[in-house]
């Protein structure tokens, strides 16, 4: 309701006694006086975000990426790649993260972060209008973690135990713990020392000098990584070590199978002297794990029994509790009544498949790159068996091509490129690569499980045309949603009979997909004041289509109910200081504290002294239109008052603004009339129309009656409405 200025008869007499009307000069208030700004009214800088910084081992479960704001940017996108070495490889695959950053200049990454890996990020600024800036420089971060490759010497020295571990990314120092029990933790273990991290290219080494009671005893060691901020990582798995005692057995000879089997590792061991009275402990470890016993006949009643020796004097143990693509370390210790031998150590692994097999789209070179990681032990020259790789290429026409690659040549096959046509036809596309599978075989005739790449989809039939409602008059069957917006009707033509993905991108930065078919879709989930682009993307990862460019139905939006039209008119144009339902949040405080709001408030006051302050003028503008203007003027009129409002291209929205004026004349009781010498208001933008005050009167300092208006739909179709003042 429009409150008006009430000038009472008593107030008139007071002013008359002063022989003049108290009126101050008008004041122009600049938009944004509350410190707010709008990217829509700010020139967008296409510069790349600066000062990109990813945290380096600050947190155990996340990496925080920060950057400097770009002038005029509405939101930012973040790209990420992972790599084993500190430098980003030339063939790095960058993935766009699904989240967009709209409120701030930082991102917290907690997705799929692995110890001992590096993660690099780059940032790009965007506007809701579709403008994109330059991509930032790269910043690399890591999570904080404890060592995953830890070792402790076993019988190598009579006085000390040497603990070794790999340097973890960006760890500043390490806390060392020891225990006499295997289940070590920061609480159970005894703190020993803290050492600074060595250079990244060098392993960390700590020598622990045993006391007299610890000589020959098993001691377990574990490490905590400490980051630059003092944050501590979870403690590592433990490794045990011991000192050599004079008279203990000599080091056993140990052999572990490498790639000989797909389901078990054979461990062979023997003493280098008479072992008639020897007991044995066999421990197994792998990176990131705690050592565990797989054989121990030391204690009386143990179920572990030494097998019969083979013809070469070796005991043979089959370890089936193992997994593919993991290298295991076996430590065999011989024990007599005096003490434990130095551990005999060997590594072993299963015949394993290649990992991470994928055909990666390379848009720049128009083709697919074959990418995979070689199986564990692929570069091990100590293997007793040789490898070969059977590669099967499947094409889109369902034909296949087999190729056997020797292990000496497999390295050159990684990153093998399959070029495709930039402008394919249905016929030429059938000759393109669809998928690749690789099987690893050894010279004993055994083979690994088969690794399969992703399958490259066939290009869909193109969308011949697509259209969507653009403020058309609602159909009789249309029903408005809870926001007062009618459905957008989307239609397209295609030869495809399959389900397709319809994408809707809004001017508010939103992006939504729908699964559709049949050539039409009614979108009932749209918002008021948002313009949409609808498209069905039939292109592949390389940006190719069978029918040229992807077709779009841009500048699409639906009609709104008459009630919503009136609410927008009052909120965005007529009185944004009072009805703020559609006023952007950044500017609500601005209008509540504007001079016009203050003067209107004076006029609605109950005491005469405050009412008198309303006799003033003011001028302001919105935050979206450079030529916008709203003016206010109030004065006495007889025993009542008069107030004038004028509007020029005024509306607190890029898509809704008004031109026109009105004046009100009231008597001492607050009753009167409202009129306009511009025949009301012309509304422009997304919802053009014309509002009249023919049925508006003033009673009790408020508008009464109804707005009479027309909404001008597309193709010059107009409809008249009448909505009562609330």
Rosetta blueprint (number, residue, H / E / L):
1 X L
2 X L
3 X L
4 X L
5 X L
6 X L
7 X L
8 X L
9 X H
10 X H
11 X H
12 X H
13 X H
14 X H
15 X H
16 X H
17 X H
18 X L
19 X L
20 X L
21 X L
22 X L
23 X L
24 X L
25 X L
26 X L
27 X E
28 X E
29 X L
30 X L
31 X L
32 X L
33 X L
34 X L
35 X L
36 X L
37 X L
38 X L
39 X H
40 X H
41 X H
42 X L
43 X L
44 X L
45 X L
46 X L
47 X L
48 X L
49 X L
50 X L
51 X L
52 X L
53 X E
54 X E
55 X L
56 X E
57 X L
58 X L
59 X L
60 X L
61 X L
62 X L
63 X E
64 X E
65 X E
66 X E
67 X L
68 X L
69 X L
70 X L
71 X L
72 X L
73 X L
74 X L
75 X E
76 X E
77 X E
78 X E
79 X E
80 X E
81 X E
82 X E
83 X E
84 X L
85 X L
86 X L
87 X L
88 X L
89 X L
90 X L
91 X L
92 X L
93 X L
94 X L
95 X E
96 X E
97 X E
98 X E
99 X E
100 X E
101 X E
102 X L
103 X L
104 X L
105 X L
106 X E
107 X E
108 X E
109 X E
110 X L
111 X L
112 X L
113 X L
114 X L
115 X L
116 X L
117 X L
118 X E
119 X E
120 X E
121 X E
122 X E
123 X E
124 X E
125 X E
126 X E
127 X L
128 X L
129 X L
130 X L
131 X L
132 X E
133 X E
134 X E
135 X E
136 X L
137 X L
138 X L
139 X E
140 X E
141 X E
142 X E
143 X L
144 X L
145 X L
146 X L
147 X L
148 X L
149 X L
150 X E
151 X E
152 X E
153 X L
154 X E
155 X L
156 X L
157 X L
158 X L
159 X L
160 X E
161 X E
162 X E
163 X E
164 X E
165 X E
166 X L
167 X L
168 X L
169 X L
170 X L
171 X L
172 X L
173 X E
174 X E
175 X E
176 X E
177 X E
178 X E
179 X E
180 X L
181 X L
182 X L
183 X L
184 X L
185 X L
186 X L
187 X L
188 X L
189 X L
190 X E
191 X E
192 X E
193 X E
194 X E
195 X E
196 X E
197 X L
198 X L
199 X L
200 X L
201 X L
202 X L
203 X L
204 X E
205 X E
206 X E
207 X E
208 X E
209 X E
210 X L
211 X L
212 X H
213 X H
214 X H
215 X L
216 X L
217 X L
218 X L
219 X E
220 X E
221 X E
222 X E
223 X E
224 X E
225 X E
226 X E
227 X L
228 X L
229 X L
230 X L
231 X L
232 X E
233 X L
234 X L
235 X L
236 X L
237 X L
238 X L
239 X E
240 X E
241 X E
242 X E
243 X L
244 X L
245 X L
246 X L
247 X L
248 X L
249 X L
250 X L
251 X L
252 X L
253 X E
254 X E
255 X E
256 X E
257 X L
258 X E
259 X L
260 X L
261 X L
262 X L
263 X L
264 X L
265 X E
266 X E
267 X E
268 X E
269 X E
270 X E
271 X L
272 X L
273 X L
274 X L
275 X L
276 X L
277 X L
278 X L
279 X E
280 X E
281 X E
282 X E
283 X E
284 X E
285 X E
286 X L
287 X L
288 X L
289 X L
290 X L
291 X L
292 X E
293 X E
294 X E
295 X E
296 X E
297 X L
298 X L
299 X L
300 X L
301 X L
302 X L
303 X L
304 X L
305 X L
306 X L
307 X L
308 X L
309 X L
310 X L
311 X L
312 X L
313 X L
314 X L
315 X E
316 X E
317 X E
318 X E
319 X E
320 X L
321 X L
322 X L
323 X L
324 X L
325 X L
326 X L
327 X L
328 X E
329 X E
330 X E
331 X E
332 X E
333 X E
334 X E
335 X E
336 X L
337 X L
338 X L
339 X L
340 X E
341 X L
342 X L
343 X L
344 X E
345 X E
346 X E
347 X E
348 X E
349 X E
350 X L
351 X L
352 X L
353 X L
354 X L
355 X E
356 X E
357 X E
358 X E
359 X E
360 X E
361 X E
362 X E
363 X L
364 X L
365 X L
366 X L
367 X E
368 X E
369 X E
370 X E
371 X E
372 X E
373 X E
374 X L
375 X L
376 X L
377 X L
378 X L
379 X L
380 X L
381 X L
382 X L
383 X L
384 X L
385 X L
386 X L
387 X E
388 X E
389 X E
390 X E
391 X E
392 X E
393 X E
394 X E
395 X E
396 X L
397 X L
398 X L
399 X L
400 X E
401 X E
402 X E
403 X E
404 X E
405 X E
406 X E
407 X L
408 X L
409 X L
410 X H
411 X H
412 X H
413 X H
414 X L
415 X L
416 X L
417 X E
418 X E
419 X E
420 X L
421 X L
422 X L
423 X L
424 X L
425 X L
426 X H
427 X H
428 X H
429 X H
430 X L
431 X L
432 X L
433 X E
434 X E
435 X E
436 X E
437 X E
438 X E
439 X E
440 X E
441 X E
442 X E
443 X L
444 X L
445 X L
446 X L
447 X E
448 X L
449 X L
450 X L
451 X E
452 X E
453 X L
454 X L
455 X L
456 X L
457 X L
458 X L
459 X L
460 X L
461 X L
462 X L
463 X E
464 X E
465 X E
466 X E
467 X E
468 X E
469 X L
470 X E
471 X L
472 X L
473 X L
474 X L
475 X L
476 X L
477 X L
478 X L
479 X L
480 X L
481 X L
482 X L
483 X L
484 X L
485 X E
486 X L
487 X L
488 X E
489 X E
490 X E
491 X E
492 X E
493 X E
494 X E
495 X L
496 X L
497 X L
498 X L
499 X L
500 X E
501 X E
502 X E
503 X E
504 X E
505 X E
506 X E
507 X L
508 X L
509 X L
510 X L
511 X E
512 X E
513 X E
514 X E
515 X E
516 X E
517 X L
518 X L
519 X L
520 X E
521 X E
522 X E
523 X E
524 X L
525 X L
526 X L
527 X L
528 X L
529 X L
530 X L
531 X L
532 X E
533 X E
534 X E
535 X E
536 X E
537 X L
538 X L
539 X L
540 X L
541 X L
542 X L
543 X L
544 X L
545 X L
546 X L
547 X L
548 X L
549 X L
550 X L
551 X L
552 X E
553 X E
554 X E
555 X E
556 X E
557 X E
558 X L
559 X L
560 X E
561 X L
562 X H
563 X H
564 X H
565 X H
566 X H
567 X H
568 X H
569 X H
570 X H
571 X H
572 X H
573 X H
574 X H
575 X L
576 X L
577 X L
578 X L
579 X L
580 X L
581 X L
582 X L
583 X L
584 X L
585 X H
586 X H
587 X H
588 X H
589 X H
590 X H
591 X H
592 X H
593 X L
594 X L
595 X H
596 X H
597 X H
598 X H
599 X H
600 X H
601 X H
602 X H
603 X H
604 X L
605 X L
606 X L
607 X L
608 X H
609 X H
610 X H
611 X H
612 X H
613 X L
614 X L
615 X L
616 X L
617 X E
618 X E
619 X E
620 X E
621 X L
622 X L
623 X L
624 X L
625 X L
626 X L
627 X L
628 X L
629 X E
630 X E
631 X E
632 X E
633 X E
634 X E
635 X E
636 X E
637 X E
638 X L
639 X L
640 X E
641 X E
642 X E
643 X E
644 X E
645 X E
646 X E
647 X E
648 X E
649 X E
650 X E
651 X L
652 X L
653 X L
654 X L
655 X L
656 X E
657 X E
658 X E
659 X E
660 X E
661 X E
662 X E
663 X E
664 X E
665 X E
666 X E
667 X L
668 X L
669 X L
670 X L
671 X L
672 X E
673 X E
674 X E
675 X E
676 X L
677 X L
678 X L
679 X L
680 X L
681 X E
682 X E
683 X E
684 X E
685 X E
686 X L
687 X L
688 X L
689 X E
690 X E
691 X E
692 X E
693 X E
694 X E
695 X E
696 X E
697 X E
698 X E
699 X E
700 X L
701 X L
702 X E
703 X E
704 X E
705 X E
706 X E
707 X E
708 X E
709 X E
710 X E
711 X E
712 X E
713 X L
714 X H
715 X H
716 X H
717 X L
718 X E
719 X E
720 X E
721 X E
722 X E
723 X E
724 X E
725 X L
726 X L
